[in-house]
């Protein structure tokens, strides 16, 4: 019996460490941490439309499993919806934000679109990332791997909240 109390106290302490680690490492607002000294350059709609045409053609002609998980009609709707958004000049980040959901619709883990290199570098330098890989199992979120500088032995613990927000507030599980 005494061992069970000790084990539950250790588990409770590890859970508390996990919550503290997440609270410290999770960004409060990615947008406010990524600051630039000048407004980003805008790209004219004509150039964006041409880039989008190349983007779509490259995926449709070169991706061997583009319709494996998403029917062609549904993916065509995603492409068309995104194309209709190109009506004004956009920054490279705005264009990326328009492309990313289309690529996500393909549902292929080997296919991705990345933001421009300068934005990737700024994100890597200024915005702390979530320090864990997580897994959802039976509607609960568990740490699968941790990326803390000093390993806290938090792998396998349930994540119940982040910054005092219950985990169910972040995603439909």
N, C-alpha and C positions, 0 to 999 in steps of 0.2 A: 504494500500500500504506500509506504513511504517513497519508494522509487517512482510510483506513478505521479505523486505530488511534485517531486523534484523534476520529472520529465515534463509535466505540464507547465511548471514555472519556466523551465528552459525554453520550451516552445513559445510561451508567452513573451519572454524576453526577445527571442529571435523575431517574433512577429512585430514587436515594438521597434526593433532595429530596422526591420524592413520598411515599416511605415515612415520612420525618420529618414532613412536613406532615400526613399522615393520623394518625400517632401522636400528634401534638400536638392536632389538632382533634377527633378521634373521642372521644366521651364514654366514660368508664370505666364508668359505670353511671347511666343516666337516672334510675332510681328514687332513688338516693342524692343526686343533685344537685337534685331537685325537693323542697324541704323546705317544709313548712307549719308555722305556729305552733300551729294547732289541728287536731284531726281533722276530715276533711271531713264535711259533713252527710249523713245517710242519708235516702233517700227510701223511703217505705213501698211494699211490693210491689203493693198495689192501684193506686197512682198509676203505678208503673212499667209494670204490665200495660196500663193505659189508654194510656200513651204508646207502648208497643210496638204495640198495636192500631192506633193512628193511624199510626205509622211504617210498618207493613206495608200498611195500606190505601192510604196515600199512594203507596207504591211500586207496588203492584199495579194501582191505578187510574190513576196519573198517569205512570208510566214507559213510554214507547212501545216500548222494546226490552228489557223486563225479562227475557224468556225467549229473547232472541236467541242468547246464548252458553251459557246454563245451562238445561237442560230444567226445565219447571214442577215435576215431581215432585221433582227434586233440590233446587230452590230452596225448595219447600214443606218438605222435610226440614230444611233450614237454618233456616228461620223457626221451625218447630216445636221444634227442638232449643234454639234461643235462648230461645223463650218458656217452655220448661220450667225454665230457669235462674232465672226470677224467682220465687223462693220465700222470699226474705229481703230486708230493707232493703239498698239498695245506694247507694253514692255516685254522683255523676254520672259520674265517671271509670270506675267499675266498669260502669255501664250502657253507656257509650260502648264499652268493651272488649268487651262482649257484642254490640253492634250492628255494629261494624266488620267482623267476619268475614262477617256476613250480606250486607252491602253489597258486600264484595269478591267474593262468589259471583256477583253480577250481571255482573261482568267488564266494566263500562262505565266508561271513563275520565272520563266526565262526571258520574258519580254518586259521591258521597262522604258520609261522616258525619264531623263534626269534634267534637273534645272541647269542653267548655264554654269560653267566652271567657277566664275567669280562668286556666284550665289552659293554654290556648294562649299567653296572655301570659307565664305563668311559664316555659313551655318556651322561648319566644323570648328571654327575659331570662337564663335560668340554664343552659340546656343547649346546648352547642355542637352544631351539626348537621354531618353529613358534608359537607365542603366541595366536593363534586364531584357532577355528574351522571355516571352510568356507563352503559356499554352492554356487554352480554354478546354476544360473537361467537365462534363455534367453541369454546365452553367457556372462553373467557378474558374477563376483565373489563378494560375500557379506560375511561379518563377521557374524557368527552364534552364537559364544560364544567367550569370551576373557579370557585369562589366565594371565593377567597382575597383578603384586602384588597390585598396586593401580588401582582399576577399573577406566577406562577412558571413560566408556559409549560409546564404539565404536561398540557395537553389532548392526547389521543391516546396517552398512555403506558399500558402495561399495569399493572394493579394486581395484584401477586402476593401481598401480605400486608398485614394491618392490625394494628398493635401486635404484630408478630411471630407472628401467627396466619395460616397460609396461607389464601388467599382461598377455597379449596374448603371450609374449615371454617365459612364463613358461610352458604353457600347451595348448593343443588344447582344446578349450571349446566347 
